Every structure is written in C-alpha cells, then in structure tokens.
Amino acid sequence: MKRKIIPYNPKLTALAKELRNNSTRTEIKLWNRLKRKQFYGYDFHRQKPLLDYIADFYCYELALVIEVDGYSHQLEETYLKDVKKQQALEAVGLSVLRFTDDEVWNEFESVLYRIEDFILKFEEGIGERL
C-alpha cells in the first residue's frame, strides 16, 4: 500500500518538539506502550504535526490519530477546537480515537483494548480491499 503523506504546517515542528519534551504523565504512560512498534508491530509517533494541528499520537500505517484530552478539553472553547481538528483530520482520511486523561490513567486496559479493537478491525478491512 502506498504511503499517504499528510501535509503539515512547518511552523509547528518547534512546538511539537517542545510538547514531546514536556509530555503529560498520561501521554508518557500511553507512549510507553505504543513506542518502538510494541503494540501489534505498528510504528506510532508522538506530537506529530498534521495539517495545522499537532496530533498526540499518529500511526501512518493505520491512518490513526490518538488524542489524550486533559481537563482543559472540557471547556467549551477547547472542545470546539477539538471538534474542528477532528473534522479536518477525518476529512483527509484519518481516524481519530479520543481518550481522557482519567481513562488513560485509571482505565488503561480499556484504552488499550479500544486501540487493539481498532487495529483488528483495520486489519480485517485490509484483507477485503486487496
């Protein structure tokens, strides 16, 4: 399958690097399970610029973005930005899984199960398209 390149705003690379260096504890917890192709052999990246946004986690093979939302994402202004971001990412063919900090911290196995479920369904779909 040919790799689909998602364009990004190069002005975001410095901010993405800063965010990688200042990850939240929940991002670190999830990253420790996703990094180095540990999770079903897929290559995830963290704080990845895509379009005019920075995705918390991104896997190009799965066309998947994973977002971890802290408390501020409950505020209406931030929530509306999240909706716009998700719509833009989906418009270029990406899927978005969204989790709260509480879910990652307190229901970690459920979070991993939802990601696993996405991967298994994705892999089943590949077989149908070939």
C-alpha positions in Angstrom: 0.0 0.0 0.0 1.4 3.4 -1.0 2.0 5.7 2.0 -0.3 8.7 2.0 1.6 11.9 3.0 -0.5 14.2 5.2 0.8 17.8 4.7 1.6 19.9 7.8 2.4 23.4 8.7 6.2 23.5 9.2 5.9 26.3 11.7 4.5 23.6 14.1 7.7 21.5 14.3 9.3 23.5 17.1 6.1 23.4 19.1 5.8 19.6 18.5 9.3 19.1 19.8 8.6 21.2 22.9 5.4 19.2 23.5 7.4 15.9 23.2 9.9 17.2 25.8 7.1 18.2 28.1 4.6 15.3 27.9 1.9 14.8 30.5 2.1 11.8 32.7 -0.8 10.2 30.8 0.8 10.8 27.5 4.0 9.1 28.8 2.0 6.2 30.1 0.4 5.6 26.8 3.6 6.3 24.8 5.4 3.6 26.8 3.0 1.0 25.3 3.0 2.4 21.8 6.6 3.2 21.1 9.1 1.1 19.3 6.4 -0.9 17.4 5.5 -2.7 20.7 1.8 -2.5 20.0 0.9 -5.0 17.2 4.1 -4.0 15.3 2.8 -0.6 14.3 5.0 2.5 14.3 3.5 5.3 16.3 4.8 8.8 16.5 4.0 11.3 19.2 3.3 15.0 18.9 3.1 14.7 15.1 2.3 17.8 13.1 -0.6 17.1 10.7 -2.3 19.8 8.6 -2.5 22.8 11.0 -2.6 20.7 14.1 -0.4 18.5 16.3 -1.7 15.0 17.0 -0.8 13.5 20.3 -0.1 10.1 18.6 -0.1 9.2 15.0 0.4 5.9 13.0 0.5 6.4 9.3 0.1 2.7 8.5 -3.3 2.7 10.4 -4.2 6.3 9.3 -4.9 6.7 13.0 -4.6 9.6 15.4 -4.9 9.1 19.1 -5.7 12.1 21.3 -5.4 12.3 25.1 -7.6 15.1 26.5 -6.8 16.7 29.8 -9.2 18.8 31.9 -9.0 21.9 29.6 -10.6 19.9 26.8 -13.9 20.0 28.8 -14.0 23.8 28.4 -16.3 24.8 25.6 -13.7 26.8 23.6 -11.2 24.0 23.7 -13.9 21.4 22.9 -14.9 23.3 19.8 -11.3 23.4 18.7 -11.1 19.7 19.2 -14.2 19.2 17.1 -12.7 21.3 14.3 -9.4 19.4 14.5 -11.1 16.0 14.4 -13.2 17.0 11.4 -10.2 18.3 9.5 -8.2 15.1 10.2 -11.1 12.9 9.2 -11.6 14.9 6.0 -8.1 13.7 4.8 -8.9 10.1 5.6 -7.6 9.7 9.2 -9.5 8.1 12.0 -9.4 9.7 15.5 -9.6 7.8 18.8 -10.0 10.2 21.8 -9.4 9.4 25.4 -9.5 11.5 28.6 -6.6 11.7 31.0 -8.7 9.9 33.5 -9.4 7.0 31.1 -5.7 6.6 30.3 -4.7 6.8 34.0 -7.5 4.8 35.6 -8.8 2.5 32.9 -5.6 1.8 31.0 -6.5 -1.7 29.9 -9.8 -0.4 28.4 -7.9 2.2 26.5 -5.5 -0.4 25.1 -8.5 -2.6 24.3 -10.1 0.1 22.2 -6.9 0.7 20.3 -6.5 -3.1 19.8 -10.1 -3.3 18.6 -9.4 -0.5 16.0 -6.3 -2.3 14.8 -8.0 -5.7 14.5 -10.9 -4.1 12.5 -8.4 -2.2 10.4 -6.5 -5.4 9.6 -9.7 -7.2 8.7 -10.6 -4.4 6.3 -7.2 -4.6 4.6 -8.0 -8.2 3.6 -11.2 -7.1 2.0 -9.6 -4.3 0.0 -6.8 -6.3 -1.5 
